[in-house]
Amino acid sequence: MKISAKGQHALTTMVLLALRQESAAQVPATAIADYIGISKLYLEQILASLRRAGLIESVKGALGGYRLARPADKISIADVLKVAVPDLFAPLNRQGNQDSLLIHILEQKVYCELDQLIRKYTESRSLSDLVAAYCRESEKSGFMFYI
């Protein structure tokens, strides 16, 4: 499975916001875009989707920016990916002159089972799990996160 660039950017954005959650500070879109290395315009499309889904909040003004709308442990990886990649768990549309029994077997024994495993994994992992992993690794390497 390959997650789209939009899905990867959305997940990275949410982890960056989760890293700042304890300080209660908003993170400006320009800081996020610069950190990820994407245009602010593209990021704002992602942020708008995340905001409409109720995952983040925006604060206007000179000290404005974005922050998580809920605690990081209440937002799963699946929550984020479903917003950024709405068809991630959608069934494939099969067309053409194909062996319908073979397609059915592949759907049931491969695609559906993989989909269920991926869904279960992403639903069981929260942003706080990713933040904890990041903090453990950054301690080992001596790397500090600044945004």
N, C-alpha and C positions, 0 to 999 in steps of 0.2 A: 504494500500500500504506500502510496506517495501522497503526502498532504500538500495541497497547493501552496504557492508562495503567500497568498492572502491568508490562508489558515496559519501558516508559520508566523507571519507578521502579527496576526491577531493574538496568538498565544504568547509570543515574545512581549508584546505590549502589555498584556494582562499580567505577566510575571513581573515586568518592570514596575507596574502599578502596585502589585502585591508587595514587592520589596520596599516600597515607600509607605505602605499602609500604616505601619506603627507610628510614623512621624505625623500622620494626618495631613501631610503636605500634598497639594495638587502638583501634578507633573505637566508642564506645558507640552503641547503637541510638537513644537519645534525640537524640544529636547529629546522626545521619544523618536521622532523621525531621524534626527541626527545620529542617535545611538544605533538605531537599526540600519540606517543607511538607505532610507527610502525618501521619496518626496513628501513634503507636508500635505500636499493635496491628496495623494494616494492614502496616506495615513488617516486623514480626516474622513475619508469614505469608510474606512475600517472602524474608526472611533464612532461614527454615526450609527453604524450597525450595532456595535456593542452597547451604545447608549439606548437605542430603541429596544434592545433585548433586556434592558434593565441590569446589565452587568457592570456598567460604569456610570458615573455622574460627571457632569461638567460644571465648572465654576467659572463665571465670566469675570473680567476685570484684569487689572495689572498683575495681580498675584494669582490669577486663575489658572485653570488647567483641568486635568482629569484625575479621578480617583475611583477606586472600586466602590460599587454600590452596596456590596455585602462583604462580610469577612472572607478572606482568601480560602479558608477551609470550607466554605459553603459554595464555592464555585469550582466545578469540575472541569477537567480538560474537555470533556464532551460538551459542556455548556458553551464553551468558547468556540470549539470547532463547528458545532451545529449552526452557530451564527455566521461564521466566516465562510463555511463550506456547507450550505444548506442541503446539498444532495449527497453528502458524504455517506450517509446510511440509506440512501434511496435505492430501490431495486433497479437493476439495469433493464433497459428496454431492448428486447431482442427483436430483430426484424430479419426478413429475408427467408430464403428457402433452407432452413436448418432442420436437423434431426431433432424433433421436439422432445423425444425421450432423453436423448443425450443432454440437451439443454436443461431439462428438468433435473436430471441427476446432478449435473454440475452446479445448478442453482442450490439444490438442497444439501448436497454433500460437501461442497467447497465454499461457494460464495456466501451462503447464508450462515454457515458455521463460522467462517472467518469474520463476517460482519458482527456476529454475536460476541465473539472473543474480543474484537477491537472495541466494540461498544462497552462491554463489561469493564475492560481495562481502563478506558478513558473516563467512564463514569465513576470508577473507584479511586481515581487520582485527582487530587485537588491542586489548586494553585499553591496552597501552603506546602504541599508535598514537594513541589518544584522549587519553592523558595528554600525549604530545608536542604534539599540536595545541592542547590547553588551555594548556600552558606557553608555546608560541609566542604565542598570542593574548593571554595575560595579561601577557606581557612588553611587547607592543605597547601595551596599554591601561593598563599600570601597576597592574592589578588583582592583589590578593593573595588566595590561598585560605587560609581559616582554618576549621577545624572542631574 
